[in-house]
Amino acid sequence: MEEVLKFLQEAKTFYLATVEGDQPRLRPMGFSMIHNGRLYFSTNNTKPMYKQMAANPKIEICAFAPNGQWLRAWGKVAFDDSAATQEKALDHSPALKGMYSVGDGKFTLFYFESGAKATIEGFQGGKQEFSL
């Protein structure tokens, strides 16, 4: 899991896909952290992305690194609105403090549930597989 987090943080921007009805939806993301042994992300619970994940918790993430490698991660997510997790996220990423505060009613964190998978591959071949 640490290697997946490191890849996401080095890529800086990654893309998260959800489904709305029968239409895929994709958006850029930047926040990720490991907390309590889980890979976490954040969103605002007033956004369509939140509603899409609530209706269908299966997501996929993709990131590309300058060295020609890419990461794909997929699985089901669950939400965590606990104050402790929100505090950890705000400490981890001060940029979030400009958008959210603990208990503000819109700051939502989510994580991959057990059973999620990730791969790192590259143009030079090779494939690493991870359980999240």
TITI-221161 format. One record per residue: residue number from 0; y negated, z, x of N, C-alpha, C, O, CB in turn. Coordinates in nm, 3 decimals, padded with zeros to 5 digits. Glycine has a CB too. Layout:
// residues N
seq/n_Y/n_Z/n_X/ca_Y/ca_Z/ca_X/c_Y/c_Z/c_X/o_Y/o_Z/o_X/cb_Y/cb_Z/cb_X
NUM/Y/Z/X/Y/Z/X/Y/Z/X/Y/Z/X/Y/Z/X
...
This chain:
// residues 132
seq/n_Y/n_Z/n_X/ca_Y/ca_Z/ca_X/c_Y/c_Z/c_X/o_Y/o_Z/o_X/cb_Y/cb_Z/cb_X
0/00.120/00.000/00.082/00.000/00.000/00.000/-00.126/00.000/00.086/-00.225/-00.064/00.052/00.000/00.120/-00.093
1/-00.121/00.072/00.197/-00.237/00.077/00.287/-00.272/-00.062/00.338/-00.389/-00.096/00.351/-00.210/00.172/00.405
2/-00.169/-00.142/00.368/-00.195/-00.277/00.418/-00.259/-00.365/00.311/-00.344/-00.449/00.342/-00.064/-00.340/00.468
3/-00.219/-00.346/00.187/-00.280/-00.421/00.077/-00.426/-00.381/00.061/-00.513/-00.468/00.047/-00.203/-00.397/-00.056
4/-00.455/-00.253/00.064/-00.593/-00.206/00.055/-00.677/-00.260/00.171/-00.788/-00.307/00.150/-00.598/-00.052/00.054
5/-00.623/-00.253/00.291/-00.695/-00.304/00.409/-00.728/-00.452/00.392/-00.840/-00.494/00.423/-00.611/-00.283/00.538
6/-00.634/-00.531/00.342/-00.657/-00.673/00.320/-00.770/-00.693/00.220/-00.861/-00.772/00.244/-00.528/-00.741/00.270
7/-00.766/-00.621/00.108/-00.870/-00.635/00.006/-01.006/-00.596/00.062/-01.106/-00.664/00.034/-00.838/-00.548/-00.116
8/-01.013/-00.491/00.138/-01.141/-00.446/00.192/-01.193/-00.542/00.298/-01.314/-00.562/00.308/-01.128/-00.307/00.250
9/-01.106/-00.600/00.377/-01.151/-00.697/00.477/-01.194/-00.828/00.412/-01.286/-00.894/00.461/-01.040/-00.723/00.579
10/-01.128/-00.866/00.303/-01.166/-00.988/00.231/-01.301/-00.968/00.161/-01.372/-01.065/00.136/-01.058/-01.027/00.129
11/-01.334/-00.845/00.129/-01.457/-00.804/00.060/-01.459/-00.846/-00.087/-01.485/-00.763/-00.174/-01.577/-00.863/00.131
12/-01.432/-00.971/-00.116/-01.428/-01.018/-00.255/-01.286/-01.062/-00.286/-01.224/-01.135/-00.209/-01.529/-01.133/-00.280
13/-01.237/-01.018/-00.400/-01.108/-01.065/-00.449/-01.127/-01.099/-00.596/-01.228/-01.064/-00.656/-00.995/-00.957/-00.427
14/-01.030/-01.166/-00.653/-01.042/-01.215/-00.790/-00.933/-01.153/-00.876/-00.816/-01.149/-00.839/-01.033/-01.368/-00.795
15/-00.974/-01.105/-00.992/-00.884/-01.039/-01.085/-00.871/-01.125/-01.210/-00.970/-01.164/-01.271/-00.934/-00.895/-01.121
16/-00.746/-01.155/-01.247/-00.718/-01.237/-01.365/-00.661/-01.151/-01.477/-00.573/-01.067/-01.456/-00.622/-01.351/-01.330
17/-00.712/-01.175/-01.597/-00.661/-01.116/-01.719/-00.633/-01.230/-01.816/-00.651/-01.347/-01.783/-00.762/-01.011/-01.781
18/-00.588/-01.194/-01.935/-00.564/-01.293/-02.039/-00.641/-01.251/-02.164/-00.642/-01.133/-02.201/-00.412/-01.308/-02.070
19/-00.705/-01.348/-02.227/-00.771/-01.326/-02.355/-00.713/-01.427/-02.453/-00.744/-01.546/-02.448/-00.928/-01.341/-02.343
20/-00.629/-01.377/-02.543/-00.556/-01.469/-02.631/-00.462/-01.552/-02.546/-00.372/-01.497/-02.482/-00.654/-01.562/-02.710
21/-00.482/-01.683/-02.546/-00.398/-01.770/-02.462/-00.478/-01.828/-02.346/-00.433/-01.924/-02.282/-00.337/-01.883/-02.546
22/-00.594/-01.771/-02.318/-00.682/-01.823/-02.213/-00.691/-01.726/-02.095/-00.723/-01.609/-02.114/-00.822/-01.849/-02.270
23/-00.661/-01.774/-01.974/-00.680/-01.686/-01.858/-00.828/-01.663/-01.831/-00.911/-01.750/-01.858/-00.613/-01.746/-01.732
24/-00.861/-01.545/-01.780/-00.998/-01.509/-01.743/-00.996/-01.456/-01.601/-00.909/-01.376/-01.566/-01.060/-01.404/-01.843
25/-01.089/-01.499/-01.520/-01.092/-01.463/-01.379/-01.232/-01.418/-01.341/-01.331/-01.478/-01.384/-01.048/-01.581/-01.291
26/-01.241/-01.311/-01.260/-01.372/-01.265/-01.216/-01.364/-01.205/-01.076/-01.259/-01.154/-01.036/-01.430/-01.162/-01.315
27/-01.476/-01.211/-01.001/-01.478/-01.152/-00.867/-01.489/-01.000/-00.876/-01.553/-00.945/-00.966/-01.595/-01.209/-00.785
28/-01.426/-00.934/-00.781/-01.426/-00.788/-00.773/-01.450/-00.749/-00.628/-01.438/-00.831/-00.537/-01.292/-00.727/-00.826
29/-01.485/-00.622/-00.607/-01.505/-00.577/-00.471/-01.456/-00.436/-00.443/-01.431/-00.403/-00.327/-01.647/-00.585/-00.439
30/-01.443/-00.353/-00.545/-01.404/-00.213/-00.523/-01.253/-00.194/-00.532/-01.188/-00.243/-00.624/-01.474/-00.122/-00.626
31/-01.200/-00.123/-00.434/-01.060/-00.081/-00.437/-01.047/00.045/-00.352/-01.121/00.064/-00.255/-00.964/-00.195/-00.384
32/-00.954/00.129/-00.389/-00.927/00.251/-00.312/-00.786/00.299/-00.346/-00.729/00.260/-00.448/-01.033/00.362/-00.343
33/-00.732/00.383/-00.259/-00.606/00.449/-00.287/-00.639/00.594/-00.321/-00.713/00.661/-00.249/-00.505/00.439/-00.166
34/-00.582/00.639/-00.432/-00.602/00.777/-00.476/-00.473/00.823/-00.543/-00.418/00.752/-00.627/-00.725/00.789/-00.575
35/-00.425/00.940/-00.506/-00.300/00.994/-00.561/-00.184/00.895/-00.550/-00.100/00.887/-00.640/-00.320/01.034/-00.706
36/-00.180/00.820/-00.440/-00.071/00.727/-00.417/-00.075/00.602/-00.501/00.027/00.533/-00.516/00.056/00.796/-00.439
37/-00.192/00.570/-00.558/-00.205/00.452/-00.644/-00.323/00.366/-00.596/-00.420/00.418/-00.542/-00.225/00.493/-00.793
38/-00.312/00.236/-00.618/-00.419/00.142/-00.583/-00.512/00.129/-00.704/-00.471/00.083/-00.810/-00.361/00.003/-00.541
39/-00.638/00.170/-00.685/-00.738/00.178/-00.794/-00.845/00.070/-00.782/-00.875/00.020/-00.674/-00.803/00.315/-00.795
40/-00.901/00.037/-00.899/-01.013/-00.056/-00.913/-01.107/00.003/-01.018/-01.073/00.102/-01.083/-00.965/-00.201/-00.954
41/-01.224/-00.057/-01.034/-01.318/-00.003/-01.133/-01.374/-00.113/-01.222/-01.374/-00.231/-01.187/-01.432/00.071/-01.063
42/-01.421/-00.069/-01.338/-01.491/-00.159/-01.430/-01.575/-00.076/-01.526/-01.577/00.047/-01.521/-01.390/-00.248/-01.508
43/-01.644/-00.144/-01.610/-01.726/-00.086/-01.715/-01.651/-00.108/-01.846/-01.613/-00.221/-01.876/-01.872/-00.151/-01.720
44/-01.628/-00.003/-01.923/-01.545/-00.017/-02.044/-01.614/-00.090/-02.159/-01.558/-00.101/-02.268/-01.502/00.118/-02.091
45/-01.736/-00.140/-02.135/-01.802/-00.222/-02.237/-01.784/-00.372/-02.208/-01.825/-00.456/-02.288/-01.952/-00.188/-02.245
46/-01.723/-00.404/-02.095/-01.705/-00.544/-02.055/-01.580/-00.605/-02.119/-01.486/-00.533/-02.152/-01.695/-00.555/-01.901
47/-01.580/-00.737/-02.136/-01.461/-00.804/-02.188/-01.335/-00.778/-02.105/-01.225/-00.770/-02.159/-01.485/-00.953/-02.197
48/-01.351/-00.766/-01.974/-01.235/-00.741/-01.887/-01.160/-00.616/-01.931/-01.037/-00.616/-01.937/-01.279/-00.728/-01.740
49/-01.232/-00.511/-01.961/-01.170/-00.386/-02.006/-01.092/-00.410/-02.135/-00.977/-00.366/-02.148/-01.276/-00.275/-02.026
50/-01.154/-00.477/-02.229/-01.088/-00.504/-02.358/-00.963/-00.591/-02.339/-00.862/-00.571/-02.406/-01.187/-00.572/-02.454
51/-00.971/-00.687/-02.247/-00.856/-00.773/-02.221/-00.741/-00.693/-02.160/-00.625/-00.712/-02.197/-00.895/-00.888/-02.127
52/-00.772/-00.603/-02.067/-00.667/-00.522/-02.006/-00.610/-00.420/-02.104/-00.491/-00.387/-02.098/-00.720/-00.449/-01.882
53/-00.693/-00.370/-02.195/-00.644/-00.278/-02.297/-00.546/-00.349/-02.391/-00.447/-00.290/-02.434/-00.762/-00.217/-02.377
54/-00.574/-00.475/-02.421/-00.487/-00.552/-02.511/-00.361/-00.602/-02.439/-00.254/-00.609/-02.500/-00.564/-00.671/-02.568
55/-00.374/-00.635/-02.311/-00.261/-00.684/-02.232/-00.280/-00.632/-02.089/-00.358/-00.689/-02.013/-00.251/-00.842/-02.236
56/-00.210/-00.525/-02.052/-00.234/-00.462/-01.922/-00.179/-00.536/-01.801/-00.184/-00.484/-01.690/-00.176/-00.327/-01.924
57/-00.126/-00.656/-01.819/-00.076/-00.733/-01.706/-00.192/-00.808/-01.641/-00.262/-00.885/-01.707/00.037/-00.833/-01.750
58/-00.211/-00.784/-01.510/-00.317/-00.851/-01.436/-00.259/-00.912/-01.310/-00.146/-00.885/-01.271/-00.432/-00.754/-01.403
59/-00.340/-00.995/-01.246/-00.307/-01.046/-01.114/-00.434/-01.050/-01.032/-00.542/-01.080/-01.083/-00.240/-01.187/-01.122
60/-00.420/-01.021/-00.904/-00.532/-01.021/-00.810/-00.499/-01.120/-00.699/-00.384/-01.134/-00.658/-00.558/-00.877/-00.751
61/-00.602/-01.189/-00.652/-00.586/-01.281/-00.541/-00.704/-01.266/-00.447/-00.819/-01.257/-00.491/-00.573/-01.427/-00.591
62/-00.676/-01.264/-00.317/-00.782/-01.257/-00.215/-00.744/-01.352/-00.102/-00.626/-01.374/-00.074/-00.802/-01.110/-00.162
63/-00.846/-01.407/-00.036/-00.824/-01.499/00.076/-00.902/-01.448/00.196/-01.018/-01.411/00.184/-00.868/-01.645/00.040
64/-00.838/-01.446/00.312/-00.901/-01.397/00.435/-00.938/-01.515/00.525/-00.874/-01.621/00.518/-00.806/-01.299/00.510
65/-01.039/-01.499/00.608/-01.079/-01.605/00.699/-00.969/-01.651/00.794/-00.975/-01.763/00.845/-01.197/-01.560/00.779
66/-00.869/-01.568/00.819/-00.761/-01.607/00.910/-00.658/-01.698/00.843/-00.557/-01.732/00.904/-00.692/-01.482/00.964
67/-00.682/-01.737/00.718/-00.591/-01.828/00.649/-00.479/-01.760/00.573/-00.388/-01.827/00.526/-00.532/-01.921/00.747
68/-00.485/-01.629/00.560/-00.385/-01.558/00.481/-00.442/-01.529/00.342/-00.563/-01.521/00.323/-00.342/-01.427/00.552
69/-00.353/-01.513/00.246/-00.394/-01.474/00.113/-00.303/-01.365/00.060/-00.186/-01.353/00.098/-00.394/-01.595/00.019
70/-00.359/-01.288/-00.028/-00.288/-01.178/-00.092/-00.282/-01.206/-00.241/-00.380/-01.250/-00.302/-00.356/-01.041/-00.064
71/-00.168/-01.180/-00.299/-00.152/-01.181/-00.444/-00.088/-01.047/-00.481/00.007/-01.003/-00.417/-00.065/-01.303/-00.493
72/-00.141/-00.983/-00.586/-00.085/-00.858/-00.637/-00.081/-00.868/-00.789/-00.175/-00.919/-00.850/-00.168/-00.734/-00.591
73/00.027/-00.821/-00.849/00.041/-00.833/-00.994/00.122/-00.717/-01.050/00.203/-00.655/-00.982/00.107/-00.966/-01.030
74/00.096/-00.692/-01.176/00.167/-00.586/-01.247/00.085/-00.534/-01.362/-00.018/-00.590/-01.398/00.203/-00.474/-01.152
75/00.133/-00.425/-01.419/00.063/-00.360/-01.530/-00.032/-00.256/-01.474/-00.005/-00.193/-01.371/00.163/-00.296/-01.631
76/-00.145/-00.237/-01.544/-00.240/-00.135/-01.505/-00.254/-00.031/-01.614/-00.223/-00.055/-01.731/-00.376/-00.198/-01.473
77/-00.302/00.085/-01.572/-00.332/00.195/-01.664/-00.471/00.247/-01.629/-00.516/00.234/-01.515/-00.224/00.310/-01.656
78/-00.539/00.305/-01.726/-00.675/00.355/-01.707/-00.675/00.502/-01.669/-00.586/00.578/-01.708/-00.758/00.334/-01.833
79/-00.775/00.542/-01.592/-00.793/00.681/-01.550/-00.942/00.712/-01.556/-01.018/00.664/-01.472/-00.735/00.705/-01.406
80/-00.983/00.791/-01.653/-01.124/00.826/-01.671/-01.153/00.970/-01.629/-01.254/01.027/-01.669/-01.166/00.805/-01.815
81/-01.064/01.028/-01.549/-01.084/01.168/-01.510/-01.206/01.183/-01.420/-01.236/01.094/-01.340/-00.959/01.223/-01.440
82/-01.275/01.294/-01.433/-01.393/01.322/-01.352/-01.358/01.324/-01.203/-01.435/01.275/-01.121/-01.457/01.456/-01.393
83/-01.243/01.379/-01.169/-01.203/01.387/-01.028/-01.188/01.248/-00.966/-01.229/01.225/-00.853/-01.072/01.465/-01.014
84/-01.129/01.156/-01.041/-01.110/01.020/-00.990/-01.244/00.947/-00.983/-01.270/00.873/-00.889/-01.012/00.942/-01.079
85/-01.329/00.968/-01.083/-01.462/00.907/-01.078/-01.542/00.957/-00.958/-01.608/00.878/-00.891/-01.539/00.935/-01.208
86/-01.536/01.087/-00.930/-01.605/01.143/-00.814/-01.552/01.082/-00.684/-01.630/01.047/-00.596/-01.589/01.296/-00.811
87/-01.422/01.070/-00.673/-01.360/01.010/-00.554/-01.409/00.867/-00.536/-01.442/00.827/-00.424/-01.206/01.013/-00.565
88/-01.415/00.790/-00.644/-01.460/00.651/-00.636/-01.606/00.642/-00.594/-01.642/00.558/-00.511/-01.440/00.581/-00.771
89/-01.690/00.727/-00.649/-01.832/00.726/-00.613/-01.853/00.767/-00.468/-01.941/00.713/-00.401/-01.911/00.818/-00.706
90/-01.773/00.861/-00.419/-01.780/00.900/-00.278/-01.731/00.787/-00.188/-01.786/00.763/-00.081/-01.697/01.026/-00.254
91/-01.628/00.717/-00.233/-01.568/00.608/-00.157/-01.660/00.487/-00.148/-01.662/00.418/-00.047/-01.435/00.568/-00.219
92/-01.734/00.461/-00.254/-01.820/00.343/-00.261/-01.957/00.380/-00.316/-01.977/00.375/-00.438/-01.755/00.234/-00.348
93/-02.050/00.417/-00.230/-02.184/00.455/-00.277/-02.253/00.347/-00.360/-02.341/00.379/-00.440/-02.270/00.489/-00.158
94/-02.216/00.221/-00.343/-02.276/00.114/-00.424/-02.251/00.135/-00.573/-02.331/00.092/-00.656/-02.221/-00.023/-00.380
95/-02.139/00.199/-00.607/-02.109/00.226/-00.747/-02.208/00.325/-00.809/-02.230/00.324/-00.930/-01.967/00.279/-00.761
96/-02.269/00.411/-00.724/-02.362/00.511/-00.775/-02.484/00.449/-00.842/-02.548/00.512/-00.926/-02.407/00.601/-00.663
97/-02.516/00.326/-00.806/-02.628/00.256/-00.870/-02.594/00.206/-01.009/-02.682/00.169/-01.086/-02.671/00.141/-00.784
98/-02.465/00.205/-01.041/-02.421/00.153/-01.171/-02.364/00.261/-01.262/-02.376/00.253/-01.384/-02.319/00.046/-01.150
99/-02.301/00.363/-01.201/-02.226/00.460/-01.280/-02.253/00.602/-01.233/-02.306/00.626/-01.125/-02.077/00.430/-01.272
100/-02.214/00.696/-01.318/-02.210/00.837/-01.281/-02.089/00.900/-01.350/-02.037/00.847/-01.448/-02.344/00.910/-01.321
101/-02.046/01.012/-01.297/-01.930/01.080/-01.353/-01.957/01.118/-01.498/-02.059/01.180/-01.530/-01.895/01.207/-01.269
102/-01.865/01.080/-01.585/-01.876/01.115/-01.726/-01.981/01.039/-01.805/-02.023/01.085/-01.911/-01.903/01.258/-01.738
103/-02.025/00.924/-01.754/-02.131/00.850/-01.823/-02.082/00.775/-01.948/-02.163/00.719/-02.022/-02.194/00.752/-01.728
104/-01.952/00.775/-01.970/-01.896/00.711/-02.088/-01.865/00.564/-02.073/-01.807/00.504/-02.163/-01.989/00.727/-02.199
105/-01.901/00.504/-01.959/-01.869/00.362/-01.938/-01.792/00.336/-01.809/-01.723/00.235/-01.798/-01.997/00.281/-01.937
106/-01.804/00.426/-01.712/-01.736/00.412/-01.583/-01.587/00.435/-01.602/-01.544/00.543/-01.642/-01.794/00.511/-01.478
107/-01.508/00.331/-01.574/-01.364/00.339/-01.593/-01.293/00.293/-01.467/-01.332/00.194/-01.405/-01.320/00.255/-01.714
108/-01.191/00.364/-01.432/-01.106/00.325/-01.320/-00.969/00.290/-01.373/-00.924/00.344/-01.475/-01.097/00.438/-01.213
109/-00.903/00.200/-01.304/-00.768/00.162/-01.344/-00.686/00.140/-01.218/-00.740/00.115/-01.111/-00.768/00.035/-01.433
110/-00.555/00.150/-01.234/-00.465/00.140/-01.120/-00.338/00.066/-01.160/-00.303/00.057/-01.278/-00.430/00.281/-01.066
111/-00.272/00.013/-01.059/-00.142/-00.049/-01.083/-00.039/00.059/-01.111/-00.028/00.156/-01.037/-00.099/-00.136/-00.962
112/00.037/00.041/-01.220/00.148/00.130/-01.250/00.263/00.098/-01.156/00.264/-00.006/-01.089/00.193/00.116/-01.399
113/00.361/00.189/-01.150/00.478/00.162/-01.065/00.545/00.034/-01.112/00.543/00.000/-01.230/00.578/00.282/-01.068
114/00.603/-00.035/-01.019/00.666/-00.164/-01.048/00.579/-00.282/-01.011/00.627/-00.396/-01.011/00.701/-00.172/-01.194
115/00.451/-00.258/-00.980/00.363/-00.368/-00.938/00.406/-00.417/-00.800/00.463/-00.341/-00.721/00.214/-00.322/-00.937
116/00.378/-00.542/-00.772/00.417/-00.606/-00.646/00.297/-00.674/-00.582/00.197/-00.702/-00.648/00.530/-00.709/-00.671
117/00.308/-00.700/-00.453/00.206/-00.775/-00.380/00.274/-00.854/-00.269/00.379/-00.815/-00.218/00.096/-00.681/-00.322
118/00.213/-00.965/-00.234/00.258/-01.044/-00.119/00.137/-01.083/-00.036/00.027/-01.101/-00.089/00.337/-01.171/-00.165
119/00.159/-01.096/00.093/00.062/-01.155/00.184/00.132/-01.272/00.250/00.239/-01.257/00.309/00.007/-01.051/00.291
120/00.071/-01.389/00.239/00.127/-01.512/00.295/00.018/-01.583/00.375/-00.099/-01.546/00.368/00.184/-01.604/00.184
121/00.058/-01.687/00.450/-00.040/-01.763/00.525/00.004/-01.905/00.547/00.120/-01.941/00.524/-00.065/-01.697/00.657
122/-00.091/-01.987/00.591/-00.062/-02.127/00.618/00.037/-02.143/00.733/00.105/-02.245/00.744/-00.190/-02.202/00.648
123/00.043/-02.043/00.820/00.133/-02.048/00.935/00.275/-02.005/00.897/00.364/-02.000/00.982/00.081/-01.960/01.047
124/00.296/-01.973/00.768/00.428/-01.929/00.725/00.437/-01.778/00.723/00.340/-01.708/00.752/00.536/-01.987/00.814
125/00.552/-01.731/00.688/00.573/-01.587/00.680/00.525/-01.531/00.548/00.429/-01.581/00.488/00.503/-01.516/00.794
126/00.592/-01.429/00.504/00.557/-01.367/00.377/00.595/-01.220/00.385/00.710/-01.185/00.414/00.629/-01.437/00.257
127/00.498/-01.135/00.358/00.523/-00.991/00.351/00.522/-00.952/00.203/00.437/-00.999/00.127/00.416/-00.909/00.434
128/00.615/-00.867/00.163/00.622/-00.822/00.025/00.602/-00.671/00.020/00.649/-00.598/00.108/00.757/-00.861/-00.038
129/00.532/-00.624/-00.084/00.499/-00.483/-00.099/00.524/-00.438/-00.243/00.503/-00.514/-00.337/00.352/-00.457/-00.059
130/00.568/-00.316/-00.258/00.574/-00.252/-00.389/00.452/-00.161/-00.397/00.421/-00.088/-00.302/00.709/-00.171/-00.410
131/00.385/-00.165/-00.509/00.261/-00.085/-00.522/00.284/00.038/-00.609/00.191/00.116/-00.630/00.148/-00.171/-00.583
